[in-house]
Amino acid sequence: MLGRLAAKRLQEIRHVFRQSPPQQAARSFSTALNYHLDTPDNNPDRPWEFSDKNREKVKEILSHYPSNYKQSAVIPLLDLAQQQHGGWLPVSAMNAVAKIVEVAPIRVYEVATFYSMFNRTKVGKYHLLVCGTTPCMIRGSRDIEAALLIHLGVKRNEVTKDGLFSVGEMECMGCCVNAPMITVADYSNGSEGYTYNYYEDVTPQKVVEIVEALRRGEKPPHGTQNPKRIMSGPEGGNTTLLTDPKPPPCRDLDAC
């Protein structure tokens, strides 16, 4: 039974790749497929290496781990490679990381395909990630995503023609109290100027304003976009916890 289902699924995937241009098909399944398809700009024959400045960062990252556990540095090294390469990881960059940490390339591929934070296809210089988990969804995240896609004229995970923007979906970002929210991964200045900022309490109109500010080269204030709130506090200010909490009577915290 399982064998027949797997065979049917594989046949469906093959049909998509036969009907669609290679790059479009790869993008359509970029979050569903865990294998690599060579393209002219993403294949193991294309040379890739860390820049001189990032080689120093590589040494600093490796210094955090025992010499016989270099593989523990895979995630921060992939993150650095992605920042350097404009927000996505070609297979040649993964191979370079595998060489540095002295593991078989498949060990790096396993990490890069597991975590959604690693992009294996091109993204915009500003990669907009909309939180789609339940609290944000209840608070209107689908309307937020729709506003971005319509304004930019793209589909999810597509890049605008000018290369500036792409829109993706991310699971819980840990700011449920300020839902809905988006993240902007800014790759416009490479790894030296890379930022990853949260924009919370957003509305469809507000995310469009944020996009246009970024287009003008501005850096819109991140955090809550509700002027009546301070960080995660309620509108109008706190009504409880107005003083420092009393220490527990069971122990002397100063003695710790």
C-alpha positions as CSV (number, residue, x, y, z in Angstrom):
1,M,0.0,0.0,0.0
2,L,2.7,2.5,1.0
3,G,4.8,1.5,-2.0
4,R,1.9,2.3,-4.4
5,L,1.3,5.7,-2.7
6,A,5.0,6.5,-2.9
7,A,5.1,5.5,-6.6
8,K,2.1,7.6,-7.4
9,R,3.6,10.6,-5.6
10,L,6.8,10.3,-7.5
11,Q,4.9,10.0,-10.8
12,E,3.1,13.3,-10.0
13,I,6.3,15.0,-9.2
14,R,7.9,13.8,-12.5
15,H,4.8,15.1,-14.3
16,V,5.2,18.6,-12.9
17,F,8.9,18.7,-13.9
18,R,8.1,17.6,-17.4
19,Q,5.3,20.2,-17.8
20,S,7.1,23.2,-16.2
21,P,10.4,25.0,-16.9
22,P,13.2,23.6,-14.6
23,Q,13.5,26.7,-12.5
24,Q,9.8,27.2,-12.0
25,A,9.3,23.5,-11.1
26,A,12.2,23.7,-8.6
27,R,10.7,26.7,-7.0
28,S,7.2,25.2,-6.8
29,F,8.6,22.3,-4.8
30,S,11.5,24.1,-3.1
31,T,10.0,23.4,0.4
32,A,8.8,19.9,-0.5
33,L,11.7,18.2,-2.2
34,N,14.8,17.2,-0.3
35,Y,17.0,16.6,-3.4
36,H,19.0,18.9,-5.6
37,L,18.4,19.7,-9.3
38,D,21.3,21.2,-11.1
39,T,20.7,24.6,-12.8
40,P,23.2,26.9,-14.6
41,D,23.5,29.1,-11.5
42,N,23.3,26.3,-8.9
43,N,25.5,23.2,-9.5
44,P,28.5,21.7,-7.8
45,D,30.9,22.8,-10.6
46,R,30.4,26.5,-9.9
47,P,33.3,27.7,-7.6
48,W,32.3,29.1,-4.2
49,E,34.3,30.1,-1.2
50,F,34.0,32.5,1.7
51,S,35.3,36.0,1.3
52,D,38.4,37.1,3.1
53,K,36.4,38.9,5.9
54,N,34.2,35.9,6.3
55,R,37.1,33.5,6.5
56,E,38.0,35.3,9.7
57,K,34.4,34.8,10.9
58,V,34.7,31.1,10.0
59,K,37.7,30.8,12.3
60,E,35.9,32.6,15.1
61,I,32.8,30.3,14.7
62,L,35.0,27.2,14.8
63,S,36.8,28.4,17.9
64,H,33.5,27.9,19.9
65,Y,33.7,24.1,19.3
66,P,36.2,21.3,20.2
67,S,38.5,20.5,17.2
68,N,37.0,17.0,17.0
69,Y,33.5,18.4,16.8
70,K,33.8,20.8,13.9
71,Q,30.5,19.5,12.5
72,S,28.7,21.3,15.4
73,A,29.4,24.5,13.5
74,V,27.3,23.5,10.4
75,I,24.3,25.8,11.2
76,P,26.2,29.0,11.9
77,L,28.5,28.4,8.9
78,L,25.5,27.8,6.6
79,D,23.9,31.0,7.9
80,L,27.1,32.9,7.2
81,A,27.3,31.4,3.7
82,Q,23.7,32.4,3.0
83,Q,24.3,35.9,4.1
84,Q,27.3,36.2,1.8
85,H,25.4,34.7,-1.1
86,G,22.5,37.1,-1.1
87,G,20.1,35.1,1.0
88,W,20.2,31.6,-0.5
89,L,22.5,28.6,-0.4
90,P,23.8,27.1,-3.7
91,V,25.0,23.5,-3.5
92,S,28.6,24.6,-4.0
93,A,28.3,26.7,-0.8
94,M,27.1,23.6,1.1
95,N,30.0,21.7,-0.3
96,A,32.4,24.4,0.9
97,V,31.0,24.2,4.4
98,A,31.2,20.4,4.3
99,K,34.9,20.7,3.5
100,I,35.5,23.1,6.4
101,V,33.9,20.9,9.0
102,E,35.3,17.8,7.5
103,V,32.2,15.8,6.9
104,A,30.6,14.2,3.8
105,P,28.5,16.8,1.9
106,I,25.3,14.8,2.5
107,R,25.6,15.7,6.2
108,V,25.4,19.4,5.3
109,Y,22.6,18.8,2.8
110,E,20.6,17.1,5.6
111,V,20.8,20.3,7.7
112,A,20.1,22.7,4.9
113,T,17.0,20.8,3.7
114,F,15.6,20.3,7.3
115,Y,15.6,23.9,8.5
116,S,13.2,26.3,6.7
117,M,15.5,29.2,7.5
118,F,17.9,28.0,4.8
119,N,16.8,29.1,1.3
120,R,17.9,26.8,-1.5
121,T,16.5,29.0,-4.3
122,K,17.0,32.7,-4.9
123,V,15.2,35.3,-2.7
124,G,14.9,39.0,-2.9
125,K,17.4,41.4,-1.3
126,Y,14.6,41.9,1.2
127,H,13.0,38.5,2.1
128,L,9.7,39.1,3.8
129,L,8.5,36.2,6.0
130,V,5.0,36.1,7.3
131,C,4.2,34.2,10.4
132,G,1.5,31.6,9.7
133,T,1.1,29.9,13.0
134,T,-2.3,29.9,14.8
135,P,-2.1,33.1,16.9
136,C,-1.0,35.2,13.9
137,M,-3.4,33.4,11.5
138,I,-6.3,34.2,13.9
139,R,-5.1,37.8,14.0
140,G,-5.1,38.1,10.2
141,S,-1.8,36.8,8.9
142,R,-3.4,35.6,5.7
143,D,-4.6,39.1,4.9
144,I,-1.1,40.3,5.6
145,E,0.4,37.9,3.1
146,A,-2.2,38.6,0.5
147,A,-1.5,42.3,0.8
148,L,2.2,41.8,0.2
149,L,1.7,39.4,-2.7
150,I,-0.8,41.7,-4.4
151,H,1.2,44.8,-3.9
152,L,4.4,43.2,-5.2
153,G,2.8,41.2,-8.0
154,V,4.3,37.9,-7.0
155,K,3.4,34.5,-5.7
156,R,4.8,33.0,-2.5
157,N,8.5,32.4,-2.8
158,E,8.8,34.3,-6.1
159,V,11.2,37.2,-6.5
160,T,10.1,40.6,-7.9
161,K,11.5,41.5,-11.3
162,D,13.8,44.1,-9.8
163,G,15.2,41.5,-7.4
164,L,14.4,43.5,-4.4
165,F,11.6,41.5,-2.7
166,S,10.3,38.0,-2.1
167,V,7.6,36.8,0.3
168,G,7.7,33.5,2.2
169,E,5.9,31.9,5.1
170,M,7.5,31.1,8.5
171,E,6.2,29.2,11.4
172,C,6.1,30.6,15.0
173,M,8.5,33.4,15.6
174,G,7.8,33.7,19.3
175,C,6.0,37.0,19.3
176,C,2.4,35.7,19.6
177,V,1.5,38.5,22.0
178,N,2.2,41.0,19.2
179,A,0.5,39.0,16.4
180,P,0.3,39.3,13.5
181,M,3.9,39.9,12.5
182,I,6.4,39.6,9.7
183,T,10.2,39.3,9.6
184,V,12.4,41.2,7.1
185,A,15.7,39.4,6.3
186,D,17.8,42.2,4.8
187,Y,20.5,40.8,2.4
188,S,20.9,44.1,0.5
189,N,24.4,44.8,2.0
190,G,25.7,41.2,2.2
191,S,26.9,39.6,5.4
192,E,28.5,42.8,6.7
193,G,25.1,44.6,6.8
194,Y,22.8,41.7,7.3
195,T,19.8,42.3,9.6
196,Y,16.8,40.2,10.6
197,N,14.1,42.3,12.1
198,Y,10.6,41.7,13.5
199,Y,7.7,44.0,12.6
200,E,4.8,43.3,15.0
201,D,1.1,44.3,15.3
202,V,1.1,44.9,11.5
203,T,-1.9,45.5,9.2
204,P,-2.2,45.1,5.5
205,Q,-1.7,48.8,5.0
206,K,1.3,48.9,7.4
207,V,3.2,46.1,5.6
208,V,2.8,47.9,2.3
209,E,4.2,51.0,3.9
210,I,7.2,49.0,5.2
211,V,7.8,47.6,1.7
212,E,7.8,51.1,0.2
213,A,10.1,52.4,2.9
214,L,12.6,49.6,2.2
215,R,12.3,50.3,-1.6
216,R,13.4,53.9,-0.9
217,G,16.4,52.7,1.1
218,E,15.0,53.6,4.4
219,K,15.2,51.5,7.6
220,P,11.6,51.6,9.1
221,P,11.5,51.2,12.9
222,H,11.1,47.6,13.8
223,G,9.2,46.1,16.7
224,T,5.5,46.9,17.4
225,Q,3.8,49.0,14.8
226,N,1.0,49.9,17.2
227,P,1.8,53.5,18.5
228,K,-0.3,52.8,21.6
229,R,1.9,50.0,22.8
230,I,5.4,49.9,24.2
231,M,7.1,46.7,23.1
232,S,4.8,43.8,24.3
233,G,2.9,45.9,26.9
234,P,-0.9,46.5,26.6
235,E,-2.4,49.6,24.9
236,G,-2.4,52.5,27.4
237,G,0.4,51.0,29.6
238,N,0.7,48.3,32.2
239,T,-2.1,47.8,34.7
240,T,-0.3,45.2,36.7
241,L,3.3,44.5,37.7
242,L,3.9,48.2,38.3
243,T,6.7,47.7,40.8
244,D,9.6,45.4,41.2
245,P,8.4,41.9,42.3
246,K,9.1,40.9,45.9
247,P,11.7,38.1,46.3
248,P,10.4,34.7,47.4
249,P,10.5,34.3,51.2
250,C,12.0,30.8,50.8
251,R,15.5,31.8,50.0
252,D,18.0,34.7,49.9
253,L,18.6,35.6,46.2
254,D,21.6,37.8,47.0
255,A,23.3,34.7,48.5
256,C,23.1,32.8,45.2
